[in-house]
Amino acid sequence: MVQAALGFELDTKHTYPEVTQADAEFYRENGYLVVENALSRDEVEELRRETTAICRGERGEIRNGFKHSPEETEEEVISRYLCIHFPHKISDLMYRHLAHPVIVDALTKAVSPNVKCMQSMLFIKAAGKPGQAWHQDEDYIPTRDRSLVGGWMALDDASVENGCLWVIPGSHKRGILWPQGIQTDERFDCTEESYGFPYSVKDEIPVEVKAGAIVFFNGYLLHRSLQNRAKSGYRRVLVNHYMSAESFLPWRGFKEGMALAKADYRDIVMIAGKDPFAYKGIEDIARPSVRPTKQGGCVW
């Protein structure tokens, strides 16, 4: 087992599953991988408590966030949020979980010995909240080597009823970014929807998992989630995005006059191996923000 970085403290009462070479091959072939029982029960509970603290504003400012009174219950507070971008910027706990040992193990075996993280997203998705239409993460985070991976950490059981992931296995293989268009489907949030791909309903499958599982998925994999149709409760998920540290990341924060070929976003966190571009330094660019629920512009 590859050990976690960033000061992550292992739960000595929990047996962390090891990602095998067969698992890595399944990921490369299908574009996704489910690792059950990756997080301990205590880790899940701690992240749930931290979610509430973040939503209450106890960890720092969140752009477009809500004002809360001390009298509000936990349910009243967190049910107002759909997704918070970059929670690791204000939460030491979520920062350390960027390098959860199962994430480090999986990515160093399936992607690269040198791995960096550029984004975290905290989805809360209370009952009635929308999902996301078909998309590919590479639509929003462009890499130069197709190494983008999402690490989807389930903090609640994720089912068809409460809006689990749906994926199209193998849809990453061609390395094509399909066109996107505005959608007005009330089942989904403000994200655009991919279209024109050669797959149908019979190709998609739900990824139902228990709390504590981690789902890894390729940046070119077509995936979506539907609204939370449960009568109560949440589908809380901490999603981090990673890629090989050996590639440039032409994403945000371009300097004026910089050629696109040299653009390399440096607000990153190394979680494994060495950074071959360490001489460029690290920048602090991204700030925590709340994603809009309806049309009107997503924050990426």
C-alpha positions in Angstrom: 0.0 0.0 0.0 1.3 3.4 -0.9 1.2 5.7 2.1 -0.8 8.9 2.0 0.9 12.3 1.9 -0.1 15.7 3.3 -0.1 14.5 6.9 -3.0 12.2 6.4 -3.4 10.0 9.5 -4.3 6.4 8.9 -7.2 4.9 10.8 -5.5 2.0 12.6 -8.8 0.3 13.1 -9.5 0.2 9.4 -8.1 -2.2 6.8 -7.6 -0.1 3.7 -8.2 -2.1 0.4 -5.3 -2.3 -2.0 -5.8 -1.5 -5.6 -4.4 -4.4 -7.7 -3.0 -4.4 -11.2 -6.2 -6.1 -12.3 -8.1 -3.1 -10.9 -5.8 -0.7 -12.7 -6.4 -2.6 -16.0 -10.2 -2.5 -15.4 -9.9 1.3 -15.0 -8.0 1.7 -18.2 -10.4 -0.5 -20.1 -13.7 0.8 -18.7 -12.8 4.3 -17.7 -14.0 3.9 -14.1 -13.2 1.8 -11.0 -15.1 1.3 -7.7 -13.1 0.7 -4.6 -15.5 -0.3 -1.7 -14.7 0.4 2.0 -11.9 2.8 1.0 -12.8 5.2 3.8 -13.3 4.1 7.3 -16.5 4.7 9.2 -14.8 7.3 11.3 -13.4 9.1 8.3 -16.8 9.3 6.7 -18.3 10.7 9.9 -15.5 13.2 10.3 -16.0 14.4 6.7 -19.8 14.7 7.2 -19.2 16.9 10.3 -16.7 19.0 8.4 -19.3 19.5 5.6 -21.6 21.0 8.1 -18.9 23.3 9.5 -18.0 24.5 6.0 -21.6 25.3 5.2 -22.0 27.2 8.4 -19.0 29.4 7.5 -16.9 28.1 10.3 -13.9 27.3 8.1 -13.8 30.6 6.1 -15.4 32.6 3.4 -17.3 31.0 0.5 -18.1 33.1 -2.5 -21.9 33.2 -3.2 -22.4 31.4 0.1 -25.4 31.8 2.4 -25.7 33.6 5.7 -26.7 31.3 8.6 -27.9 31.9 12.1 -26.7 29.8 15.1 -30.3 28.7 15.6 -30.5 26.9 12.3 -30.3 23.1 12.4 -27.8 21.1 10.5 -30.5 20.1 8.0 -31.5 23.7 7.4 -27.9 24.7 6.8 -26.6 22.1 4.5 -29.8 21.5 2.5 -29.4 24.9 0.9 -26.1 23.9 -0.9 -25.7 21.8 -4.0 -22.0 22.0 -4.5 -19.0 23.9 -3.0 -15.9 24.2 -5.2 -12.4 24.1 -3.7 -13.3 23.2 -0.1 -9.7 22.1 0.5 -8.7 25.8 0.4 -10.4 26.4 3.7 -10.6 22.9 5.3 -7.4 21.3 6.6 -9.3 18.0 6.8 -10.4 18.0 3.2 -6.9 19.2 2.2 -5.4 16.1 3.8 -8.0 13.9 2.1 -6.7 14.9 -1.2 -4.0 12.3 -0.5 -6.2 9.6 1.0 -4.1 6.4 0.9 -6.5 4.6 -1.5 -6.4 7.5 -3.9 -2.6 7.6 -3.8 -2.5 3.8 -4.4 -5.0 3.8 -7.3 -3.5 6.8 -9.1 0.1 5.8 -8.9 -0.8 2.4 -10.3 -3.3 3.5 -13.0 -2.1 6.9 -14.0 1.5 7.9 -13.1 4.0 7.6 -10.2 3.9 11.4 -10.1 0.4 12.8 -9.4 -1.0 16.3 -8.8 -4.4 17.6 -7.7 -5.9 20.8 -9.0 -9.5 20.8 -7.7 -11.9 19.6 -5.0 -15.7 19.8 -5.0 -18.1 19.0 -2.2 -21.5 17.9 -3.4 -24.3 17.8 -0.8 -27.4 17.2 -3.0 -30.2 17.2 -0.5 -33.6 15.6 -1.4 -35.1 17.3 -4.4 -31.8 18.8 -5.6 -30.8 18.4 -9.3 -28.1 16.3 -10.8 -25.7 17.0 -13.7 -26.4 16.2 -17.4 -24.1 14.1 -19.5 -20.6 15.6 -19.6 -16.9 14.8 -19.6 -14.7 16.4 -16.9 -12.1 17.2 -19.5 -14.7 19.7 -20.9 -13.8 21.8 -17.9 -10.3 20.8 -16.9 -8.2 20.5 -20.0 -5.1 18.3 -19.7 -2.5 17.7 -22.4 -2.1 14.0 -21.9 -5.6 12.7 -21.1 -4.6 11.8 -17.6 -7.4 13.6 -15.8 -9.1 11.5 -13.1 -12.0 12.2 -10.7 -11.8 10.6 -7.2 -15.5 10.4 -6.0 -15.6 9.8 -2.3 -19.1 8.7 -1.1 -20.1 10.1 2.2 -23.6 8.6 2.0 -24.9 5.5 0.3 -25.4 6.5 -3.4 -28.4 4.9 -5.1 -30.5 5.4 -8.2 -33.2 7.0 -5.9 -30.9 9.6 -4.4 -29.0 10.5 -7.6 -25.9 8.2 -7.9 -23.5 8.4 -10.8 -24.4 6.9 -14.2 -21.5 6.1 -16.6 -21.0 4.8 -20.1 -18.2 2.2 -19.7 -15.5 2.6 -22.4 -16.7 5.9 -23.6 -13.3 7.4 -22.7 -11.4 5.3 -25.2 -11.7 7.4 -28.3 -10.4 10.5 -26.5 -13.0 12.7 -28.2 -14.7 15.6 -26.5 -18.3 15.6 -27.7 -20.1 18.9 -28.3 -22.0 20.6 -25.5 -25.2 22.7 -25.5 -27.4 24.5 -23.0 -30.0 22.3 -21.4 -33.1 23.4 -19.5 -34.0 20.0 -18.0 -35.2 20.6 -14.4 -33.5 17.3 -13.4 -30.1 18.9 -13.9 -28.1 21.9 -12.6 -26.6 24.7 -14.6 -24.0 22.5 -16.4 -24.2 22.1 -20.2 -25.0 18.7 -21.7 -22.9 16.7 -24.1 -24.6 15.4 -27.2 -23.8 13.7 -30.5 -22.0 10.7 -29.0 -22.6 7.2 -30.5 -24.1 5.7 -27.3 -27.6 5.0 -26.2 -29.6 4.2 -23.0 -28.6 0.6 -23.2 -24.9 1.5 -22.8 -25.3 3.4 -19.5 -25.1 1.9 -16.1 -25.8 3.2 -12.6 -22.9 3.2 -10.1 -24.6 2.5 -6.8 -22.1 2.4 -3.9 -22.1 2.4 -0.1 -20.7 5.3 2.0 -17.0 5.0 2.2 -16.5 3.8 -1.4 -14.3 5.8 -3.8 -15.2 5.8 -7.5 -12.4 6.8 -9.9 -13.3 7.9 -13.4 -11.4 9.1 -16.5 -11.7 12.7 -17.6 -13.1 11.6 -21.0 -15.7 9.2 -19.6 -19.3 10.3 -20.3 -21.2 10.4 -17.0 -24.1 12.1 -15.4 -26.3 12.0 -12.2 -30.0 12.5 -11.8 -31.8 14.5 -9.2 -32.2 13.2 -5.6 -35.7 11.7 -5.6 -35.6 10.5 -2.0 -38.1 12.0 0.4 -35.3 13.0 2.7 -31.6 12.8 3.3 -28.5 13.7 1.2 -26.1 12.3 -1.3 -22.9 13.9 0.0 -19.7 13.3 -2.0 -16.2 14.8 -1.9 -14.8 14.8 -5.5 -11.2 15.6 -6.2 -9.5 15.9 -9.6 -6.1 14.7 -10.4 -3.7 14.2 -13.3 -0.1 13.2 -14.0 2.3 15.8 -12.7 4.4 15.2 -15.8 2.0 17.2 -18.0 1.2 20.9 -18.2 -2.3 22.0 -17.2 -3.6 24.8 -19.5 -6.6 25.7 -17.3 -6.9 28.9 -15.4 -4.8 32.0 -14.5 -3.1 32.5 -17.8 -0.6 35.3 -17.7 -1.1 38.1 -20.3 0.7 37.4 -23.5 1.5 33.8 -22.6 1.3 31.3 -25.4 -1.2 28.6 -24.9 1.5 26.0 -25.5 3.3 27.2 -22.4 0.2 27.7 -20.2 0.5 25.7 -17.0 -1.9 26.2 -14.1 0.2 26.1 -10.9 -2.5 26.2 -8.1 -1.9 22.5 -7.5 -1.1 20.1 -4.7 1.3 17.2 -5.2 0.0 14.0 -3.7 2.6 11.5 -5.0 6.0 11.4 -6.5 7.9 14.4 -7.7 6.9 17.6 -9.5 9.1 18.0 -12.6 8.0 21.6 -12.9 8.6 22.6 -9.3 10.9 25.3 -10.5 7.8 27.2 -11.5 6.6 27.5 -8.0 3.0 27.2 -6.6 0.3 29.8 -6.9 -2.8 30.5 -4.9 -5.5 31.3 -7.4 -8.8 29.4 -6.7 -11.2 30.5 -4.0 -14.1 28.5 -2.5 -17.4 29.2 -4.2 -21.0 27.9 -4.4 -22.1 26.5 -7.7 -25.5 27.9 -9.0 -28.3 25.4 -9.0 -30.0 26.7 -12.2 -28.9 28.3 -15.4 -26.9 31.4 -15.1 -23.3 30.4 -15.3 -21.4 27.7 -13.4 -18.2 28.5 -11.6 -15.3 26.2 -12.6 
